[in-house]
């Protein structure tokens, strides 16, 4: 399955927000190359070749390789934040909202594992300004999950002594799915999402 066809919670992720088509093809090629070779080992020639374009054509759309990584990271983190924010602000109990947040976030990391690996694990390859922007988005993701856990503690649904540490553990558990998930393995993204939602509810003390 190509990066363009990977799913996010069962939906196709075609990077439709990236235009024109040549810029989108280059971005998809960059995701695949960064995931396979790592950011530092990938050259602009590698990316252009995967997109079926000349190296010179890349610079029409992206001034640097880092600009490509920054755009991938920003779009990916904005998608992640939207997933968590939607779950956090829906109707329902804290337990229901946390289960929704975890299952949706896990499905995104499993279904879009190639993209998610780049989004989550290439942060340190960004320059200071771009890195600061992405860290701000990560803090917003953290805040959405932390808010659900705080609500659950306040309502008596959750038995959590360290909300900050538990939030970190929950997010780390979800993110790591991108590292190990295999489309040819025994579980679908939906199945892993359901499993992890159950595990997290047990983690926070839901009976």
C-alpha positions in Angstrom: 0.0 0.0 0.0 1.4 3.4 -1.0 1.5 6.4 1.3 -1.3 8.0 -0.7 -3.6 5.1 -0.1 -2.9 4.7 3.6 -6.0 5.1 5.8 -6.7 7.3 8.7 -9.4 5.7 10.8 -10.6 3.8 7.7 -10.5 6.8 5.4 -8.1 7.5 2.6 -5.5 10.0 3.2 -4.7 11.5 -0.2 -3.1 14.8 1.2 -5.8 16.7 -0.7 -4.9 19.9 1.1 -1.5 19.9 -0.7 -1.7 21.6 -4.2 -0.9 21.6 -7.0 -0.6 17.9 -7.9 3.1 18.1 -8.4 3.6 19.4 -4.9 1.4 16.6 -3.5 3.4 14.0 -5.4 6.6 15.3 -4.1 5.3 15.4 -0.5 4.1 11.8 -0.8 7.5 10.7 -2.2 9.2 12.5 0.7 7.1 10.7 3.3 8.0 7.3 1.7 11.7 8.2 1.5 12.0 9.6 5.0 10.2 6.6 6.4 12.4 4.2 4.5 15.8 5.9 4.7 15.5 8.5 7.4 15.5 12.2 6.8 19.3 12.7 6.9 20.0 9.9 4.5 17.4 11.0 2.0 18.4 13.5 -0.8 16.3 15.8 -2.8 17.3 13.6 -5.8 15.8 10.6 -4.1 12.5 12.4 -3.5 12.3 13.8 -7.0 13.1 10.4 -8.5 10.3 8.7 -6.5 7.9 11.3 -7.7 9.0 10.8 -11.3 10.3 14.3 -11.6 13.7 16.0 -12.0 15.5 17.4 -9.0 15.1 20.9 -10.4 11.3 20.5 -10.4 11.4 19.9 -6.6 12.7 23.4 -6.0 9.8 25.0 -7.8 7.5 23.8 -5.0 9.8 23.4 -1.9 12.9 25.6 -1.3 14.6 22.9 0.9 14.3 19.3 2.0 13.5 20.7 5.5 10.5 22.6 4.1 9.1 19.3 3.0 9.6 17.7 6.4 8.1 20.8 8.1 4.9 20.6 5.9 4.5 16.9 6.5 5.0 17.4 10.2 2.6 20.3 10.4 -0.2 18.6 8.5 0.3 15.4 10.4 0.2 17.0 13.8 -2.9 19.1 12.8 -4.7 15.9 11.8 -3.6 14.3 15.1 -4.9 17.3 17.1 -8.2 17.2 15.2 -8.7 13.6 16.1 -8.0 14.1 19.8 -10.0 17.4 20.0 -13.0 15.8 18.3 -13.0 12.9 20.8 -12.3 15.2 23.8 -15.2 17.6 23.1 -17.9 15.1 22.1 -20.9 14.3 24.3 -20.4 11.5 26.8 -18.6 10.4 29.9 -14.9 10.8 30.4 -14.5 7.0 29.9 -16.4 7.2 26.6 -14.4 10.2 25.4 -11.0 8.6 26.4 -11.9 5.4 24.7 -12.9 7.3 21.6 -9.7 9.4 21.7 -7.4 6.4 22.1 -9.1 4.2 19.5 -9.2 7.0 16.9 -5.6 8.0 17.6 -4.4 4.4 17.4 -6.3 3.8 14.1 -4.6 6.9 12.6 -1.2 5.6 13.6 -1.8 2.1 12.3 -3.7 3.0 9.1 -1.2 5.8 8.2 1.8 4.2 9.8 4.3 5.3 7.2 3.2 9.0 7.5 2.9 8.7 11.3 6.5 7.4 11.7 7.8 10.5 9.9 5.5 12.8 11.8 6.3 11.4 15.2 9.9 10.4 14.9 11.7 13.1 12.8 11.0 16.0 15.0 14.7 16.6 15.9 15.5 16.9 12.2 13.6 20.2 12.0 15.3 23.6 12.5 14.5 25.6 15.7 11.6 27.6 14.4 9.8 24.7 12.7 10.5 22.5 15.7 9.0 25.1 18.0 5.8 25.2 15.9 5.4 21.4 16.0 6.1 21.3 19.7 3.3 23.8 20.3 0.9 21.4 18.4 2.1 18.5 20.5 1.4 20.4 23.6 -2.2 21.0 22.4 -2.5 17.2 21.8 -1.3 16.6 25.3 -3.8 19.1 26.7 -6.8 17.4 25.0 -5.9 14.0 26.5 -5.0 15.5 29.9 -8.3 17.3 30.0 -10.2 14.1 29.5 -8.3 12.4 32.3 -8.8 15.3 34.6 -12.5 15.2 33.9 -12.5 11.5 34.8 -10.7 12.0 38.0 -13.0 14.8 39.0 -16.1 12.7 38.3 -14.7 9.7 40.1 -14.6 7.5 37.0 -10.8 7.4 37.0 -8.3 6.5 39.8 -5.2 8.3 38.7 -2.5 9.6 41.0 -0.4 11.4 38.4 -2.4 12.9 35.6 0.6 14.4 33.7 2.5 11.1 33.8 -0.6 9.1 32.8 -1.2 11.4 29.9 2.3 10.9 28.7 1.9 7.1 29.0 -1.4 7.1 27.0 0.0 9.2 24.2 3.3 7.2 24.0 1.3 3.9 23.9 -0.7 5.2 20.9 2.2 6.7 19.0 4.3 3.6 19.2 1.7 1.7 17.1 3.2 3.4 14.0 6.6 1.7 14.8 5.4 -1.9 14.9 2.1 -2.1 13.1 2.2 -4.4 10.0 -0.7 -4.4 7.5 0.0 -8.1 6.9 -0.1 -8.9 10.7 -2.9 -10.5 12.7 -4.8 -7.3 13.6 -6.5 -4.5 11.7 -6.3 -0.9 12.7 -9.8 -1.1 14.1 -8.9 -4.1 16.2 -5.8 -2.5 17.6 -7.7 0.7 18.3 -10.3 -1.3 20.3 -7.6 -3.2 22.2 -5.7 -0.1 23.2 -8.9 1.7 24.3 -9.6 -1.2 26.6 -6.1 -1.2 27.9 -6.1 2.5 28.6 -9.4 2.4 30.5 -7.9 -0.3 32.7 -4.8 1.9 33.1 -6.9 4.7 34.5 -8.8 2.5 36.9 -12.1 2.0 35.1 -13.8 -1.1 36.4 
